[in-house]
């Protein structure tokens, strides 16, 4: 399977040191960006409500104290809001949960509190370069350009914080892929060459999904395996089906 195919199909197989293979559906920049926007909106609503409450409370406790409490609340929401949510059992902020996303280690295991701190405290690097905006009163607006560039440059769509912490963002709820087994051929055929594990999986998947495709589409896909089948068109389809049958019967 080439690099382009891996980037199109985000269901990635990861082989662990123990020889165990896990399959993770990696989330791309778009759903992650939407989840981030939801979280930022939620944080803004919470801080706005808190500011209104503190404005009235400042009459009794003093406005300087109220401002100090607000700054502490802003610091917590800015830096620790995602840390605690992602280090929890759900492994996701409210925004990620709404999009069905989850933060895990590259092995698929839940992330630790230390990994959550590292990936979120490095977010300020992913937010660069900052863009000065007059309407914010001289403050800078994060562009997330560095993080987006890192996501697009890595196979698992990892931003810089993910790379440092060894984490990935995946879809938490996976829908089963449709598979309609095609009728087995009358005879099994042994492949003429040795196949790598990923090639075996591809041949078997062809047979299991062939029932979903039209006759022309099956022939088009089988034509990519001419070196294995020794033919094209329907001849290639029949040959690859026979090889898949032999591989499955051998198991």
C-alpha positions as CSV (number, residue, x, y, z in Angstrom):
1,X,0.0,0.0,0.0
2,X,1.6,3.3,-1.1
3,X,1.8,6.6,0.8
4,X,-1.1,8.2,-1.1
5,X,-3.4,5.3,-0.2
6,X,-2.5,5.6,3.5
7,X,-3.3,9.3,3.4
8,X,-6.7,8.7,1.8
9,X,-7.7,5.8,4.1
10,X,-7.2,7.0,7.7
11,X,-7.7,3.6,9.1
12,X,-4.1,2.8,9.9
13,X,-2.6,-0.4,11.2
14,X,0.1,0.1,13.9
15,X,2.3,-2.8,14.8
16,X,3.4,-2.8,18.5
17,X,6.7,-4.1,19.8
18,X,5.0,-7.3,21.0
19,X,3.9,-8.1,17.4
20,X,0.3,-7.1,18.1
21,X,-1.4,-5.0,15.4
22,X,-3.9,-2.3,16.3
23,X,-6.1,-0.4,13.9
24,X,-6.8,3.3,14.6
25,X,-9.0,5.7,12.6
26,X,-6.9,8.8,12.6
27,X,-8.8,12.2,12.7
28,X,-7.7,14.8,10.2
29,X,-7.2,18.6,10.7
30,X,-10.8,19.5,9.7
31,X,-12.7,17.7,12.5
32,X,-10.0,18.6,15.0
33,X,-10.3,22.2,14.0
34,X,-14.1,22.1,14.5
35,X,-13.6,20.5,17.9
36,X,-11.1,23.2,18.8
37,X,-13.6,25.9,17.7
38,X,-16.3,24.4,19.9
39,X,-14.0,24.3,22.9
40,X,-13.0,27.9,22.4
41,X,-16.6,28.9,22.1
42,X,-17.5,27.1,25.3
43,X,-14.5,28.6,27.1
44,X,-15.5,32.0,25.9
45,X,-19.1,31.5,27.2
46,X,-17.9,30.4,30.6
47,X,-15.4,33.3,31.0
48,X,-18.1,35.8,29.9
49,X,-20.5,34.5,32.5
50,X,-17.8,34.5,35.1
51,X,-16.8,38.1,34.2
52,X,-20.4,39.3,34.6
53,X,-20.7,37.6,38.0
54,X,-17.3,39.0,39.1
55,X,-18.3,42.4,38.0
56,X,-21.2,42.5,40.5
57,X,-19.2,40.6,43.1
58,X,-16.5,43.3,42.8
59,X,-18.7,45.7,44.6
60,X,-18.3,43.7,47.7
61,X,-14.9,42.1,47.4
62,X,-13.2,44.9,45.5
63,X,-12.6,45.2,41.8
64,X,-8.9,44.5,42.0
65,X,-9.7,41.1,43.7
66,X,-12.3,40.4,41.1
67,X,-9.9,41.1,38.3
68,X,-7.3,38.8,39.9
69,X,-9.9,36.0,40.2
70,X,-10.9,36.5,36.6
71,X,-7.2,36.3,35.5
72,X,-6.8,33.1,37.4
73,X,-10.0,31.7,35.8
74,X,-8.6,32.7,32.4
75,X,-5.3,31.0,33.1
76,X,-7.0,27.8,34.1
77,X,-9.3,27.8,31.1
78,X,-6.5,28.6,28.7
79,X,-3.9,26.0,29.9
80,X,-5.6,23.4,32.1
81,X,-9.1,23.0,30.6
82,X,-7.9,20.6,27.9
83,X,-5.4,18.9,30.2
84,X,-7.9,17.6,32.7
85,X,-10.5,16.6,30.1
86,X,-8.0,14.7,27.9
87,X,-6.3,13.0,30.8
88,X,-9.8,11.7,32.0
89,X,-11.2,8.3,31.1
90,X,-13.0,9.7,28.1
91,X,-9.7,11.2,26.8
92,X,-11.5,14.1,25.1
93,X,-12.6,17.7,25.7
94,X,-16.3,18.5,25.2
95,X,-15.6,19.7,21.7
96,X,-13.9,16.4,20.8
97,X,-16.6,14.4,22.4
98,X,-19.2,16.2,20.2
99,X,-17.2,15.2,17.1
100,X,-16.6,11.7,18.3
101,X,-12.9,12.1,18.8
102,X,-10.4,10.9,21.4
103,X,-6.8,11.5,22.3
104,X,-4.7,8.3,22.7
105,X,-1.1,7.2,22.7
106,X,0.2,6.0,19.3
107,X,-0.2,2.4,20.7
108,X,-4.0,3.1,21.2
109,X,-3.7,3.2,25.0
110,X,-5.1,6.1,27.0
111,X,-2.8,9.0,27.5
112,X,-1.2,9.8,30.8
113,X,-1.5,13.1,32.8
114,X,2.0,14.0,31.8
115,X,1.4,13.4,28.1
116,X,-1.7,15.6,28.3
117,X,0.3,18.4,29.9
118,X,3.0,18.1,27.3
119,X,0.8,18.1,24.3
120,X,-1.4,21.0,25.5
121,X,1.4,23.2,26.9
122,X,3.1,23.0,23.6
123,X,0.0,24.2,21.9
124,X,1.3,27.7,21.9
125,X,4.0,26.6,19.4
126,X,1.3,25.1,17.2
127,X,-0.6,28.4,17.4
128,X,2.2,30.3,15.9
129,X,2.8,32.5,14.0
130,X,0.6,35.0,15.9
131,X,-1.3,37.6,14.0
132,X,-1.7,41.1,15.4
133,X,-5.3,42.3,15.3
134,X,-6.4,45.8,16.1
135,X,-9.9,44.8,17.1
136,X,-8.5,42.7,20.0
137,X,-7.0,45.7,21.6
138,X,-3.4,45.0,20.6
139,X,-3.5,41.3,21.4
140,X,-2.4,38.6,19.0
141,X,-4.6,36.0,17.4
142,X,-3.2,32.5,16.9
143,X,-3.2,31.3,13.3
144,X,-2.4,27.6,14.1
145,X,-0.2,27.6,11.0
146,X,2.6,25.6,12.6
147,X,0.2,23.0,13.9
148,X,-1.6,22.7,10.6
149,X,1.7,22.4,8.7
150,X,2.8,19.6,11.0
151,X,-0.5,17.8,10.7
152,X,-0.3,17.8,6.9
153,X,3.3,16.7,6.9
154,X,2.8,13.6,9.1
155,X,1.1,10.4,8.2
156,X,-0.9,10.3,11.5
157,X,-1.9,14.0,11.3
158,X,0.1,14.9,14.4
159,X,0.7,18.4,15.4
160,X,4.0,19.4,17.2
161,X,2.5,18.7,20.6
162,X,1.4,15.3,19.5
163,X,4.8,14.4,18.2
164,X,6.5,15.5,21.4
165,X,4.0,13.6,23.6
166,X,3.6,10.5,21.4
167,X,-0.2,11.0,21.0
168,X,-2.7,10.9,18.1
169,X,-6.3,12.0,17.8
170,X,-8.6,9.2,16.6
171,X,-12.3,8.6,16.0
172,X,-13.7,7.1,19.2
173,X,-16.8,5.6,17.5
174,X,-15.9,3.4,14.5
175,X,-18.7,2.2,12.2
176,X,-18.2,-1.3,10.8
177,X,-17.1,-1.2,7.2
178,X,-19.5,-2.9,4.9
179,X,-18.3,-6.2,3.5
180,X,-20.3,-8.6,1.4
181,X,-18.4,-11.8,0.6
182,X,-18.4,-12.7,-3.0
183,X,-19.1,-16.3,-4.1
184,X,-16.0,-18.4,-3.8
185,X,-14.5,-19.7,-7.1
186,X,-14.8,-23.3,-8.0
187,X,-11.1,-23.9,-7.4
188,X,-8.4,-22.3,-5.3
189,X,-5.2,-21.1,-6.9
190,X,-1.8,-20.8,-5.2
191,X,-0.1,-17.4,-5.9
192,X,2.9,-17.6,-8.2
193,X,5.0,-15.4,-5.9
194,X,5.5,-14.9,-2.2
195,X,3.2,-12.2,-0.8
196,X,3.9,-9.8,2.0
197,X,1.4,-9.6,4.9
198,X,-0.1,-6.4,3.6
199,X,-0.5,-7.9,0.2
200,X,-2.3,-10.9,1.6
201,X,-4.7,-8.6,3.4
202,X,-5.4,-6.6,0.2
203,X,-6.1,-9.8,-1.8
204,X,-8.5,-11.1,0.9
205,X,-10.2,-7.7,1.2
206,X,-10.8,-7.7,-2.6
207,X,-12.7,-10.9,-2.3
208,X,-14.7,-9.8,0.7
209,X,-15.7,-6.5,-0.8
210,X,-16.1,-7.6,-4.4
211,X,-19.9,-8.0,-3.9
212,X,-20.2,-4.2,-3.3
213,X,-18.7,-3.3,-6.7
214,X,-19.9,-3.4,-10.3
215,X,-18.3,-5.8,-12.7
216,X,-16.3,-3.0,-14.4
217,X,-15.1,-1.7,-11.0
218,X,-13.8,-5.2,-10.0
219,X,-11.9,-5.4,-13.3
220,X,-10.5,-1.9,-12.9
221,X,-9.1,-2.7,-9.4
222,X,-7.9,-6.2,-10.4
223,X,-5.9,-4.6,-13.2
224,X,-3.6,-3.1,-10.6
225,X,-2.5,-6.6,-9.7
226,X,-1.5,-7.8,-13.2
227,X,1.9,-9.0,-12.0
228,X,0.2,-11.3,-9.5
229,X,-2.7,-12.5,-11.7
230,X,-1.0,-12.6,-15.1
231,X,-4.1,-11.2,-16.8
232,X,-6.5,-8.3,-17.0
233,X,-10.2,-7.8,-17.1
234,X,-12.4,-10.6,-16.0
235,X,-9.5,-13.1,-16.3
236,X,-7.6,-11.0,-13.7
237,X,-10.7,-10.9,-11.4
238,X,-11.2,-14.7,-11.5
239,X,-7.5,-15.2,-10.8
240,X,-7.3,-12.9,-7.8
241,X,-10.5,-14.4,-6.4
242,X,-9.0,-17.9,-6.7
243,X,-5.8,-16.7,-5.0
244,X,-7.9,-15.1,-2.2
245,X,-9.8,-18.4,-1.8
246,X,-6.5,-20.3,-1.5
247,X,-5.2,-17.9,1.1
248,X,-8.3,-18.1,3.2
249,X,-8.6,-21.9,3.0
250,X,-4.9,-22.2,4.1
251,X,-5.6,-20.3,7.3
